[in-house]
Amino acid sequence: MSEVDGVPAEQPPLLRVLTPGTTAEEVAALVAVLSAMGSDAPEPPRRTSAWSDPRRRLTPSYPHGPGGWHASGLPR
């Protein structure tokens, strides 16, 4: 809340219900829906598994033949 000279300033309400017969449960449901619809925080990036990463298919194949298993563990 903002303050002016140490006294809290009056702020307009964020939500006003104009229907006269609205129950507390209906207002709670409306507030829950509106709060779930959006927020200012950006959505965190989705992490994908290394197994499903398409770049994995672009890696070169390992050498075949004698010593191939040894070459597969060496840095490139």
N, C-alpha and C positions, 0 to 999 in steps of 0.2 A: 504494500500500500504506500502511496506517496503521502508525504507530510508537508504541511505548510506551517511554519513557525511552531513546530512540535505538536500540532493538532492534525489528526488524520484527515485527509481531504476526502470528500464524498465522491465516489465513483458510480457511474451508472451501472445497473446490473447487466451481466453478460447474457442472461436469458430471461425473458418475460413470457409467462403463459397467460394468454388472453381469454381462454375458454373458461367460463365460470364454474363448470361442474367437473373440473379436472381433479383426479385423486392423486394422492402422494405416490402411489405405485406407478401411475401413468407418467408423472413427472420424472420419477427415478428411471423408468425405462427410456424416456426421451433423452435424458442426460447421459445414460449409458451408451446409447446408440451414437449420439453426437460426439462423445469423447472417444469412441472407438473408431470413428470415421477418419480422423486425421490428427496429425500432430506436427509440430514444427521440426521435430528431430528427423534427420534423414534415416532411411532404412539401412541397416548394416549390410555390408556386401555379403553375398552368399558365397560360402566356401564350397568348392567342388572337390570331390575326391580325386586323387592323382590317378586312380584307375579309370575314371571316366573322362579324364582330360583328353581332348582331341590331339593336343600336341604330343602326347605319348606315342601316337601312331607314326609321327614324323621322325622319330629317332632312328638312326641307322641300325641295321641288324648287326649282330655280333658275328665275328669271323667263325667259319665252320672248319672242321678238320682238326688235326693234331694241334694242341695248344690253344684251341678256341676258348675253352673254359677259363684258361689263365688270362687271355687277352680281354675277356669280358669284365674282369675286375680292375683292369688298369685304367688310369685316368687318360683322357683324350686331350 
